[in-house]
Amino acid sequence: MSTVWIAADGVVSPLGRTTDATYQKIRNGKTGIREINDRALLPIPFFAGKMEDSDIGDSPGLSRFEKICWEAMRQATLGIALAPERTLFILSTTKGNISFLEQGRSTDPRLALHATSRYLASMAGIRDQMVVSNACVSGVMAMIVAKRFLESGKYDHALVVGADVLSQFVVSGFNCLQAISPLPCKPFDRKRSGVNLGEAAAAVILTTKPEQLGVTPFIKIVGGGLSNDANHISGPSRTGEELGNAISQALSEAHLETDNVDFISAHGTATRYNDEMEAKAFIGLGLNHTLTNSMKGYFGHTLGAAGVLETIMSAKSLQHNEVIATYGCEEPDNPPINVCLKPEKRMVNTCLKTASGFGGCNAAIILQKVN
């Protein structure tokens, strides 16, 4: 079976307008989460990872969502020529241009996710496109879908773009669920009280033929798994069994055992139930001693961007032989797992990235560095 490589990437986040800028802020312990006083989003102040409009740039004719997608795509494809007939475009998002509703643009065709995806793909000169919109696992799932298409031989390359922006629809929805923390979030901490939302765009080029792109990659995706616990529309399984199933699928596909995993990039939303469920899943597989982090304290939960963005940051961790600290966690909760509380320099070659979302969906992907 062909090897699937990460050939290039691009990031626009509350911490920076590039992958390197974002990663440098993270490794230096900086956060992009701040108090937001914007009554157009929520009548009361809340904490979130929000980008300034001046940081997004000016691209006439594009929505805010499309602007950040295009910037991440532009970075990822810089100096790379993707053969249109051998490339698949995948958009990972939960809400896309949902802000059109607030702007009185309910009849705009690009309110539909497939239309937005087609529009963005055409900007990149790519014909074949699809949308993966499956709550908060969308980003990880999109990369797994891309991996499977590439391994089938139907395509040689895939451009996967994950993005979401803050909107009244999204913020008020999470607020109605009483899921938003009144303070900066604290993943896996005893005193965690909910999620901070964020906005970002992240793009990766996956390929089975890096020589065609003129790149020499060093990170490959070796396994992926998907599952659904069918427990509740907005609450995860209390046992973590189905997340464990997705992880087991990924390990099996990668021909790895749990002790081959050097660190875990967890979903870690800082909600009471999600973090507990993830911890139970890790413990059930014997991964409770594996160094684990959550990145939500740096840029918030970026929804459709989260899986792609955090995978890119985890790839940078592998590159630099270091594990990112879990910003906001001071006193890890029970059940006990090995939460990374401060940056750690160590040899790392294999990373497990997990995600879980509304509707009971779970996803896991495994990255491996080639020295």
GUFI-966752 format. One record per atom (N, C-alpha, C, O): x, y, z; residue in one letter. Coordinates in steps of 0.001 Angstrom, whole numbers, plus 500000, padded with zeros to 6 digits. Layout:
<nodes>
XYZA ...
</nodes>
This chain:
<nodes>
500839498807500000M 500000500000500000M 500877501247500000M 501909501286500669M 500467502251499257S 501261503478499123S 501336504240500442S 500385504246501225S 502474504880500676T 502655505716501863T 502039507088501627T 502236507695500574T 501291507569502615V 500669508892502530V 501486509874503362V 501638509711504573V 502003510888502692W 502886511871503318W 502195513219503484W 501313513580502705W 502610513959504516I 502241515371504627I 503304516157503879I 504454516228504313I 502917516744502758A 503891517407501883A 504066518882502194A 505159519424502031A 503001519540502639A 503060520981502894A 501853521375503730A 500885520621503835A 501917522562504323D 500800523010505154D 500718524525505184D 501631525222504742D 499617525019505706G 499404526452505883G 498431526681507021G 497494525905507206G 498646527742507785V 497818528011508967V 497523529494509094V 498400530333508886V 496283529811509435V 495886531153509859V 495148530964511178V 494110530303511216V 495670531537512258S 495095531296513577S 495158532555514434S 495778533540514032S 494529532542515608P 494637533690516513P 496058533944517005P 496342535004517563P 496951532976516799L 498342533125517237L 499280533566516125L 500420533937516401L 498832533534514882G 499724533923513796G 499149533599512440G 498186532842512315G 499760534189511421R 499255534013510053R 500000532940509280R 499770532773508082R 500888532211509939T 501596531115509291T 501730529952510265T 501479530099511462T 502125528802509746T 502369527638510596T 503464527927511602T 503296527676512795T 504587528453511131D 505723528689512022D 505410529733513082D 505797529574514239D 504712530800512700A 504366531843513673A 503465531275514762A 503639531577515943A 502512530459514363T 501599529843515331T 502342528887516247T 502140528900517461T 503207528053515665Y 503923527077516482Y 504895527748517450Y 505034527301518589Y 505557528796517021Q 506491529493517911Q 505772530079519116Q 506294530044520230Q 504573530620518897K 503797531156520022K 503425530031520989K 503494530205522206K 503036528893520451I 502656527764521295I 503841527270522117I 503719527078523327I 504971527066521478R 506122526526522209R 506648527522523233R 507348527141524171R 506309528814523052N 506690529841524031N 505605530086525072N 505715531004525884N 504562529269525048G 503527529362526067G 502599530548525940G 502074531032526942G 502385531027524721K 501482532158524491K 500098531638524090K 499978530589523458K 499074532374524462T 497711531992524093T 497051533075523253T 497331534263523413T 496173532646522359G 495411533587521545G 494010533804522088G 493205534499521469G 493712533216523239I 492388533366523846I 492335534655524658I 493237534947525444I 491280535410524460R 491108536683525177R 489622536934525401R 488766536261524829R 489339537920526249E 487940538257526502E 487378539024525313E 487988539981524835E 486221538601524847I 485569539215523690I 484312539956524153I 483431539371524783I 484244541231523835N 483043542022524096N 482444542413522753N 482723543495522235N 481643541557522205D 481048541779520888D 479599541309520935D 479314540117520814D 478698542255521111R 477287541918521261R 476692541310519988R 475618540709520025R 477394541471518866A 476929540829517635A 477108539312517709A 476450538565516986A 478007538866518594L 478232537436518776L 477482536893519987L 476880535821519924L 477522537648521104L 476877537227522344L 476640538468523197L 477506539341523256L 475490538569523856P 475187539774524637P 476107540000525827P 476202541116526337P 476782538952526270I 477674539065527423I 479115538769526997I 479332538079526000I 480107539287527747P 481507538992527415P 481785537491527525P 481189536795528346P 482692537011526691F 483092535608526749F 484531535500526260F 485045536413525614F 485172534388526569F 486557534163526156F 486590533289524906F 485885532285524807F 487428533700523955A 487518532956522694A 488828533272521991A 489510534243522320A 489163532445521028G 490322532684520164G 489854533349518891G 489594532677517892G 489746534664518920K 489203535416517790K 490310536182517083K 491166536786517729K 490292536156515757M 491258536903514956M 490732538296514659M 489532538494514471M 491649539262514619E 491283540607514196E 491086540611512682E 491761539884511954E 490154541439512223D 489918541524510779D 491179541940510031D 491402541521508895D 492006542770510677S 493235543238510032S 494237542107509830S 495113542197508970S 494107541037510624D 495015539896510495D 494590538949509375D 495370538104508937D 493367539097508923I 492835538184507913I 493184538633506503I 493320537808505599I 493327539931506314G 493668540439504990G 492431540836504208G 491301540608504639G 492665541427503066D 491574541937502244D 491570541236500893D 492457541446500065D 490568540412500686S 490399539719499404S 488991540021498910S 488038539370499339S 488842540990498020P 487517541413497551P 486689540240497027P 487185539385496293P 485428540225497418G 484521539194496932G 484470537944497783G 483619537080497572G 485385537837498755L 485412536655499611L 484816536972500976L 484978538080501489L 484133536005501558S 483633536140502922S 484795535976503896S 485897535589503507S 484535536273505162R 485572536108506188R 486052534657506229R 487251534391506320R 485114533737506161F 485449532314506150F 486313531969504944F 487323531279505077F 485922532441503784E 486658532125502556E 488041532767502544E 488982532204501985E 488169533940503157K 489471534614503203K 490496533784503958K 491624533614503496K 490103533262505131I 491091532501505895I 491375531156505236I 492499530657505293I 490356530570504610C 490597529329503853C 491613529572502745C 492569528812502585C 491398530630501992W 492264530917500855W 493693531198501305W 494642530769500648W 493859531913502416E 495210532215502889E 495935530938503303E 497112530768502986E 495250530037504008A 495871528766504386A 496196527932503152A 497255527308503086A 495291527917502174M 495525527198500921M 496708527784500166M 497541527054499629M 496771529103500132R 497858529780499410R 499210529396499994R 500155529116499257R 499297529384501319Q 500551529007501973Q 500929527563501650Q 502082527272501329Q 499956526669501737A 500236525245501533A 500685524941500112A 501512524056499895A 500145525666499154T 500436525371497741T 501564526225497171T 501883526113495988T 502165527068497990L 503224527955497511L 504385527142496940L 504988526333497646L 504691527357495683G 505794526657495035G 505485525222494663G 506380524483494253G 504224524811494801I 503827523436494492I 502774523446493392I 501783524170493477I 502995522643492367A 502034522527491266A 501276521214491413A 501844520138491227A 499999521306491744L 499159520122491891L 498481519798490562L 497819520654489977L 498644518575490090A 497992518158488843A 496489518094489079A 496032517264489865A 495707518948488421P 494269519036488713P 493527517711488613P 492660517419489437P 493864516907487605E 493125515668487390E 493522514562488373E 492851513533488453E 494609514772489120R 495082513765490068R 495029514271491505R 495671513709492393R 494255515344491729T 494184515963493052T 492737516060493519T 491844516408492746T 492518515749494788L 491204515876495415L 491240517015496425L 492178517126497214L 490221517853496397F 490067518934497379F 489009518510498393F 487913518093498017F 489342518617499691I 488375518300500745I 488264519488501688I 489267519972502213I 487048519951501898L 486781521018502861L 486208520406504133L 485204519694504097L 486863520693505257S 486387520263506571S 485855521485507310S 486611522406507620S 484576521493507588T 483980522619508316T 482685522166508967T 482036521229508503T 482317522841510045T 481025522537510662T 479940523478510163T 478789523069510007T 480293524737509911K 479264525717509555K 479594526559508324K 478696527221507804K 480827526569507833G 481151527303506614G 480734528759506677G 481101529481507604G 479966529185505689N 479524530586505583N 478222530852506335N 477373531596505843N 478049530262507509I 476806530423508262I 476539531888508614I 475388532269508828I 477582532706508676S 477402534132508995S 476595534857507915S 476114535966508148S 476442534242506736F 475595534840505696F 474169535065506214F 473506536019505806F 473701534195507106L 472351534340507650L 472212535642508426L 471188536321508345L 473260535986509184E 473243537220509969E 473345538451509075E 472947539549509465E 473879538256507876Q 474081539369506946Q 472927539515505951Q 473005540314505018Q 471865538745506155G 470722538824505254G 470976538209503895G 470338538587502912G 471915537252503828R 472283536628502554R 471827535170502523R 472574534288502100R 470606534925502970S 470125533548503094S 469953532842501755S 469860531616501708S 469910533609500661T 469764532982499337T 471094532869498598T 471130532410497456T 472182533281499236D 473495533186498594D 473845531713498397D 473816530949499362D 474173531296497185P 474481529877496935P 475607529342497811P 475619528162498161P 476571530225498173R 477723529739498933R 477412529559500424R 478313529284501217R 476154529714500799L 475740529310502141L 475783527788502254L 476008527242503335L 475567527114501135A 475637525645501089A 477097525209501108A 477917525749500366A 477421524239501949L 478815523820502109L 479414523298500810L 480572523583500504L 478638522535500043H 479200521976498810H 479525523080497807H 480477522963497035H 478726524161497821A 478992525267496901A 480248526023497315A 481036526443496468A 480431526192498623T 481654526838499121T 482877526003498763T 483898526537498330T 482766524692498947S 483873523796498629S 484224523860497146S 485398523919496780S 483207523850496305R 483450523922494863R 484135525239494496R 485035525271493658R 483698526315495132Y 484264527638494866Y 485741527694495270Y 486578528181494510Y 486053527195496467L 487440527203496939L 488314526280496092L 489450526624495767L 487788525119495736A 488549524191494895A 488882524828493555A 489989524667493040A 487924525548492995S 488164526199491702S 489239527269491817S 489998527497490875S 489306527930492977M 490353528931493189M 491735528289493161M 492716528916492762M 491798527027493589A 493068526297493588A 493282525533492287A 494293524848492132A 492339525643491351G 492468524953490074G 492207523467490158G 492702522699489334G 491420523049491165I 491136521629491368I 489681521348491006I 488784522088491409I 489450520290490251R 488100519961489787R 487306519163490818R 486198519552491189R 487871518050491277D 487138517140492158D 487200517634493600D 488274517930494124D 486043517717494225Q 486000518229495596Q 484912517533496396Q 483979516961495832Q 485041517586497703M 484014517047498584M 484074517768499922M 485058518439500234M 483019517625500707V 482930518231502035V 482869517131503081V 482155516142502910V 483616517303504164V 483454516465505351V 482975517386506465V 483722518241506939V 481738517208506875S 481156518026507940S 480515517094508948S 479338516750508836S 481295516693509926N 480841515734510935N 481254516231512311N 482081515629512997N 480649517351512690A 480907517956513997A 482409518152514206A 483131518520513279A 482864517904515424C 484238518271515781C 485290517258515349C 486483517487515551C 484868516135514753V 485859515202514205V 486133515496512736V 486911514785512099V 485507516528512193S 485579516776510746S 487008516805510219S 487301516177509202S 487901517525510894G 489266517674510400G 490029516369510353G 490650516046509340G 489989515606511451V 490681514313511477V 490034513364510476V 490724512633509766V 488714513380510425M 488004512510509481M 488352512856508038M 488525511961507211M 488454514147507729A 488786514567506361A 490141514022505939A 490315513609504792A 491106514017506862M 492431513492506530M 492399511977506358M 493124511432505526M 491567511299507139I 491423509852506974I 490768509533505630I 491199508618504928I 489735510283505278V 489081510093503977V 490076510332502843V 490139509560501886V 490856511416502963A 491872511709501943A 492882510573501842A 493253510154500746A 493320510083502992K 494286508980503025K 493750507767502270K 494477507136501503K 492493507449502486R 491910506268501842R 491771506455500332R 491996505521499563R 491403507654499915F 491338507928498476F 492724507795497842F 492863507221496762F 493742508323498514L 495102508264497968L 495596506823497907L 496225506423496927L 495318506054498934E 495755504658498950E 495040503825497892E 495576502819497427E 493842504234497511S 493101503506496473S 493695503719495090S 493420502954494166S 494521504777494944G 495116505092493656G 494278506016492796G 494693506380491695G 493094506404493282K 492234507288492489K 492865508670492329K 492718509317491292K 493573509110493376Y 494273510400493328Y 495700510217493830Y 496001509277494566Y 496567511130493418D 497945511149493915D 498120512154495046D 498990511993495902D 497287513189495044H 497426514274496013H 496048514683496530H 495035514498495856H 496032515239497737A 494796515800498297A 495130517087499029A 496093517152499794A 494330518100498788L 494434519359499525L 493266519386500507L 492109519521500109L 493585519257501793V 492566519228502844V 492595520556503587V 493631520960504116V 491458521227503624V 491356522529504287V 490304522447505384V 489152522099505124V 490704522769506614G 489769522800507733G 489603524228508213G 490591524937508403G 488367524658508412A 488146526047508836A 486771526232509452A 485816525533509115A 486698527185510355D 485445527724510878D 485741529092511462D 486859529360511903D 484736529955511464V 484875531289512060V 483811531468513136V 482781530793513132V 484078532383514047L 483098532701515079L 481916533434514457L 482093534348513652L 480741533035514827S 479522533679514342S 478496533639515459S 478632532879516417S 477474534461515328Q 476404534461516329Q 475758533082516420Q 475434532612517511Q 475575532445515282F 474953531121515237F 475747530120516076F 475179529395516893F 477060530088515870V 477913529118516559V 478027529436518043V 477842528557518885V 478330530689518366V 478553531067519762V 477276530906520583V 477313530363521687V 476150531373520050S 474898531267520801S 474481529810520965S 473877529445521974S 474801528977519976G 474478527558520077G 475203526889521224G 474585526182522019G 476505527100521322F 477276526523522427F 476857527130523759F 476853526448524784F 476502528418523744N 476064529064524972N 474749528469525464N 474561528293526668N 473842528160524547C 472571527535524920C 472786526165525559C 472000525740526405C 473840525487525156L 474168524185525735L 474914524315527058L 475258523316527689L 475162525567527473Q 475911525858528704Q 477290525199528673Q 477789524704529684Q 477884525209527486A 479184524559527301A 480341525547527304A 481499525133527348A 480052526858527258I 481111527864527182I 481607528217528576I 480812528521529465I 482911528177528765S 483500528534530054S 483485530045530250S 483732530785529298S 483201530520531461P 483258531960531732P 484683532480531864P 484902533686531982P 485646531570531844L 487063531906532004L 487871531194530924L 487329530338530225L 489164531526530767P 490005530758529848P 489950529269530190P 489998528894531361P 489850528437529175C 489595527010529391C 490776526300530042C 491918526751529953C 490473525170530706K 491465524414531462K 491335522919531127K 490785522157531922K 491831522502529972P 491686521098529574P 492281520129530590P 493393520328531080P 491527519082530897F 491939517999531799F 492201518458533231F 492735517687534028F 491841519679533572D 492060520204534921D 490855519896535813D 489724519806535335D 491109519738537106R 490024519480538053R 488970520584538033R 487787520328538257R 489409521816537761K 488507522968537824K 488020523407536442K 487561524538536281K 488114522539535462R 487652522906534122R 486148523192534139R 485391522556534872R 485736524149533326S 484328524571533381S 483711524757532002S 482617525309531886S 484398524303530953G 483808524419529630G 484787524854528567G 485976525043528826G 484264525009527367V 485077525258526185V 485241526749525922V 484371527543526279V 486343527127525302N 486494528423524639N 486456528140523148N 487208527294522663N 485607528820522421L 485570528648520971L 486704529419520314L 487255530349520904L 487048529036519108G 488104529718518369G 487813529681516883G 486907528983516428G 488593530441516137E 488456530433514680E 489841530307514060E 490817530866514561E 489904529567512969A 491182529329512299A 490924528643510970A 489828528148510704A 491955528626510149A 491961527807508936A 493307527110508867A 494342527706509167A 493286525853508473A 494518525081508337A 494404524204507097A 493355523618506831A 495483524124506353A 495486523346505111A 496695522425505074A 497796522809505468A 496479521211504597V 497584520273504387V 497474519667502994V 496381519410502488V 498628519451502395I 498689518668501160I 499169517277501539I 500269517110502066I 498339516283501268L 498718514886501453L 499030514295500089L 498380514632499098L 500013513423500035T 500426512882498740T 501035511494498885T 501615511159499918T 500895510702497845T 501614509433497750T 502794509555496794T 503586508624496653T 502906510709496139K 503983510920495174K 504652512273495410K 504507513193494605K 505385512388496516P 506010513672496852P 507024514136495821P 507259515336495673P 507629513186495104E 508626513566494099E 507994514399492986E 508665515231492376E 506712514180492720Q 506024514982491703Q 505860516434492145Q 505722517334491316Q 505876516651493456L 505677517995494003L 506994518688494324L 507017519856494711L 508086517955494159G 509394518545494434G 509672518748495906G 510404519665496278G 509091517895496760V 509303518028498202V 509868516726498759V 509712515656498170V 510526516846499907T 511035515675500622T 510402515666502006T 510966516230502943T 509242515037502150P 508531515071503432P 509158514139504457P 509924513239504112P 508821514369505728F 509366513531506788F 508284513051507754F 508584512335508709F 507019513441507512I 505915512967508345I 504924512209507469I 504482512711506436I 504580510996507892K 503591510217507155K 502411509878508064K 502546509803509285K 501258509677507439I 500066509245508165I 499964507740507991I 499761507245506882I 500106507020509089V 500224505563508994V 498967504818509426V 498859503613509200V 498017505513510042G 496804504833510469G 495687505800510776G 495925506955511126G 494459505317510642G 493297506137510968G 492120505260511333G 491974504154510812G 491277505755512230G 490100504995512636G 488931505901512954G 489118507017513439G 487715505422512681L 486490506183512911L 485473505301513622L 485419504093513390L 484664505912514492S 483614505153515171S 482519506098515636S 482669507319515585S 481415505516516091N 480335506312516667N 479728505547517827N 479415504362517706N 479560506232518963D 479037505531520137D 477510505550520219D 476926504844521042D 476849506367519356A 475378506425519317A 474785506610520711A 473753506029521045A 475456507429521514N 475042507606522904N 474037508734523091N 472988508545523706N 474366509918522551H 473522511101522760H 473921512142521729H 475079512192521314H 472970512978521308I 473269513933520244I 474309514971520668I 475058515461519823I 474371515316521957S 475344516332522369S 476263515886523498S 477082516671523975S 476137514640523931G 476982514155525021G 477729512899524628G 477154512010524001G 479011512806524988P 479794511616524633P 479433510420525501P 478841510568526570P 479788509260525038S 479682508056525852S 480449508259527152S 481517508870527158S 479909507750528243R 480593507913529526R 481717506895529704R 482518507013530631R 481781505890528817T 482777504833528983T 484035505055528159T 485101504552528517T 483932505803527056G 485078505994526175G 485355504805525282G 486370504770524586G 484457503825525298E 484701502574524565E 484841502796523064E 485724502214522433E 483983503631522486E 484034503802521034E 485198504679520578E 485715504478519479E 485624505647521395L 486867506349521066L 488012505347521105L 488901505370520253L 487983504470522102G 488988503415522166G 488976502544520927G 490029502111520460G 487790502283520390N 487661501492519162N 488330502202517993N 489051501575517217N 488096503520517860A 488720504284516772A 490238504264516897A 490946504127515900A 490735504403518124I 492185504362518353I 492739502986517992I 493791502883517362I 492035501937518391S 492482500571518082S 492533500331516578S 493456499687516080S 491536500852515852Q 491552500747514389Q 492801501409513810Q 493472500855512939Q 493096502617514318A 494252503362513804A 495551502621514088A 496426502541513226A 495677502081515295L 496886501337515656L 497026500080514803L 498122499749514350L 495920499388514587S 495948498169513776S 496367498475512343S 497189497766511764S 495798499530511780E 496144499909510409E 497616500289510297E 498250500057509268E 498154500878511367A 499553501311511369A 500511500189511759A 501728500360511705A 499951499029512156H 500763497896512635H 501617498323513825H 502810498031513896H 500971499025514759L 501655499509515953L 500940499026517207L 499755498695517175L 501679498992518306E 501111498721519623E 501040500035520400E 501641501034520006E 500307500019521496T 500152501254522272T 501488501789522784T 501669503000522905T 502423500886523086D 503702501378523613D 504596501980522531D 505684502473522829D 504142501944521271N 504869502624520194N 504494504097520092N 505164504859519394N 503421504510520786V 502959505898520732V 503787506742521693V 503835506459522890V 504440507781521169D 505295508630522003D 504526509740522704D 504871510116523824D 503494510269522064F 502622511236522746F 501266511281522063F 501111510884520908F 500294511777522811I 498923511895522318I 498545513364522245I 498719514108523210I 498029513774521100S 497394515085520973S 495898514840521107S 495232514448520148S 495380515075522306A 493984514759522603A 493051515860522117A 493486516966521795A 491765515539522070H 490752516538521717H 490674517575522838H 490732518777522578H 490544517114524076G 490686517960525259G 489965519288525209G 490608520338525237G 488634519269525134T 487877520514524980T 487724521294526276T 487345522465526252T 488014520662527401A 487860521264528735A 486419521243529222A 486092521907530206A 485551520488528549T 484231520244529125T 484354519062530089T 485229518210529941T 483470519032531064R 483541518003532099R 483483516601531491R 484296515743531836R 482534516364530593Y 482320515011530094Y 483319514595529025Y 483749513441529019Y 483707515493528118N 484629515101527048N 485963514649527613N 486466513586527248N 486537515440528495D 487873515113528996D 487862513819529810D 488799513023529739D 486795513620530580E 486677512385531353E 486564511178530427E 487196510147530656E 485752511318529379M 485578510223528422M 486894509885527731M 487237508710527596M 487637510908527290E 488923510647526632E 489883509933527565E 490560508984527171E 489937510399528812A 490837509774529783A 490489508299529967A 491381507454530038A 489204507990530043K 488788506591530196K 489191505759528981K 489598504605529118K 489075506349527792A 489473505629526579A 490965505323526596A 491377504212526261A 491774506306526984F 493229506104527027F 493591505046528073F 494431504180527826F 492954505122529235I 493233504156530299I 492839502749529854I 493559501784530111I 491698502640529188G 491220501333528740G 492161500642527772G 492164499415527670G 492962501430527058L 493915500865526099L 495334500789526657L 496261500383525956L 495498501176527909G 496835501167528499G 497687502345528083G 498915502276528131G 497034503445527669L 497754504653527242L 497803505715528333L 498183506856528070L 497424505351529553N 497354506347530623N 498716506887531033N 498792507945531658N 499795506183530694H 501136506685531024H 501776507440529854H 502865507997529992H 501101507454528715T 501634508147527535T 501430509646527680T 500336510095528021T 502471510421527424L 502405511875527559L 501306512424526653L 501266512127525459L 500417513225527231T 499214513679526528T 499041515184526660T 499225515751527737T 498683515828525545N 498380517263525627N 497065517579524938N 496533516789524159N 496557518769525255S 495443519370524529S 495892520761524121S 496557521450524894S 495537521181522916M 495942522498522414M 494828523539522500M 495006524672522053M 493681523165523071K 492545524086523079K 492834525358523872K 492216526391523613K 493750525310524823G 494087526490525610G 494866527538524845G 495025528661525323G 495359527188523651Y 496149528136522856Y 495291528939521881Y 495480530148521739Y 494356528278521212F 493542529005520223F 492059528679520327F 491279529065519456F 491658527966521389G 490267527597521544G 489905526404520681G 490745525837519982G 488637526040520748H 488145524932519926H 487750525514518577H 486759526236518464H 488533525192517559T 488335525782516230T 487442524921515331T 487399525113514116T 486736523978515940L 485688523204515264L 486201522481514015L 487017521567514138L 485747522865512824G 486161522165511610G 487634522283511292G 488171521492510516G 488295523270511886A 489737523442511678A 490555522626512662A 491718522320512399A 489952522266513808A 490714521731514936A 491585520532514575A 492776520517514886A 491006519531513925G 491766518325513619G 492938518572512706G 494012518004512906G 492750519416511699V 493833519716510754V 494886520587511427V 496082520318511318V 494444521625512120L 495363522544512794L 496218521821513825L 497435522003513861L 495591521007514659E 496326520323515719E 497210519206515175E 498225518869515785E 496840518632514043T 497716517659513381T 498977518345512867T 500078517812513002T 498814519525512281I 499976520280511792I 500899520638512951I 502117520500512839I 500328521096514061M 501147521447515222M 501836520212515805M 502972520297516272M 501158519073515779S 501766517829516264S 502904517381515355S 503908516849515827S 502747517596514050A 503832517288513111A 505053518150513407A 506188517678513326A 504817519424513753K 505933520301514130K 506598519796515411K 507819519871515549K 505807519290516336S 506363518717517561S 507277517542517249S 508362517419517818S 506830516679516342L 507671515556515934L 508963516056515304L 510041515526515570L 508844517074514474Q 510014517637513801Q 511038518160514802Q 512242517981514623Q 510544518813515862H 511438519460516831H 511744518578518040H 512442519009518957H 511227517344518050N 511439516443519188N 511063517110520507N 511882517238521417N 509809517529520583E 509303518141521801E 507800517901521887E 507132517675520878E 507287517955523102V 505852517795523329V 505321519085523933V 505851519583524926V 504278519618523327I 503681520884523739I 502949520716525071I 502309519694525315I 503053521730525924A 502346521705527205A 500850521920527001A 500425522495525999A 500063521456527958T 498614521663527949T 498322522983528648T 498238523040529875T 498169524040527864Y 497964525377528427Y 496643525417529204Y 495595525024528692Y 496716525896530441G 495526526036531276G 495357524932532290G 494621525096533263G 496027523800532084C 495913522695533036C 496969522852534123C 498166522893533838C 496520522939535362E 497431523082536496E 497360521882537435E 498367521468538010E 496159521331537581E 495952520200538478E 495125519142537749E 493896519213537746E 495785518165537134P 495052517162536356P 493996516440537185P 494194516148538364P 492872516161536537D 491728515537537190D 491848514021537142D 492730513478536477D 490963513352537844N 490784511915537708N 489734511658536638N 488859512505536456N 489769510537535917P 490759509467536035P 492139509909535557P 492254510688534611P 493187509409536213P 494536509931535978P 495156509494534648P 495230508306534334P 495596510482533885I 496410510229532699I 497638511124532790I 497713511988533664I 498584510927531909N 499860511651531981N 499780512951531180N 500290513030530063N 499137513970531757V 498967515250531072V 500293516005531054V 500956516140532082V 500669516492529882C 501910517265529734C 501661518679530260C 500920519447529646C 502277519026531391L 502039520309532048L 503066521367531682L 502829522558531885L 504193520949531149K 505216521892530701K 505876521328529451K 505892520112529265K 506420522182528592P 507047521675527359P 508145520666527687P 508940520881528602P 508185519588526951E 509186518554527202E 509975518263525938E 509403517973524887E 511289518343526049K 512181517955524965K 512492516476525118K 513015516047526146K 512176515712524112R 512466514278524126R 512369513752522698R 511770514389521832R 512953512606522464M 512845511987521148M 511422511474520955M 510939510641521723M 510769511975519935V 509408511516519630V 509321511196518141V 509760511978517298V 508758510056517838N 508630509617516447N 507192509334516028N 506869509371514841N 506325509049517006T 504956508656516691T 503967509415517556T 504125509494518775T 502942509975516917C 501913510745517615C 500532510189517292C 500230509882516138C 499709510063518308L 498299509714518151L 497469510975518333L 497551511626519374L 496665511326517325K 495771512488517402K 494327512004517467K 493892511225516618K 493581512464518474T 492203512026518636T 491223513190518525T 491593514354518680T 489970512850518252A 488901513851518203A 487575513165518490A 487372511999518151A 486681513908519116S 485329513421519379S 484362514575519176S 484747515738519298S 483105514263518865G 482175515345518582G 480731514991518838G 480397513854519172G 479870515996518673F 478437515807518836F 477962514651517956F 478505514393516881F 476941513974518446G 476416512833517707G 477149511545518012G 476824510497517453G 478149511608518906G 478879510407519298G 480014510006518386G 480527508892518490G 480422510906517480C 481473510538516525C 482861510627517161C 483118511477518014C 483740509737516730N 485117509667517225N 486062509410516061N 485704508748515087N 487272509944516177A 488267509735515124A 489656509714515734A 489917510367516745A 490534508962515114A 491927508886515562A 492828508724514352A 492501508008513406A 493958509396514398I 494919509332513299I 496321509230513896I 496583509775514968I 497209508539513208I 498570508347513724I 499584508916512747I 499596508583511562I 500437509787513281L 501523510395512514L 502831509740512907L 503035509384514068L 503716509585511936Q 505022509001512222Q 506104509756511471Q 505961510086510293Q 507182510019512180K 508317510737511599K 509299509747511000K 509558508684511563K 509838510116509852V 510885509320509226V 512189510078509378V 512326511191508869V 513130509494510063N 514402510181510323N 515311510108509101N 516426510630509128N 
</nodes>
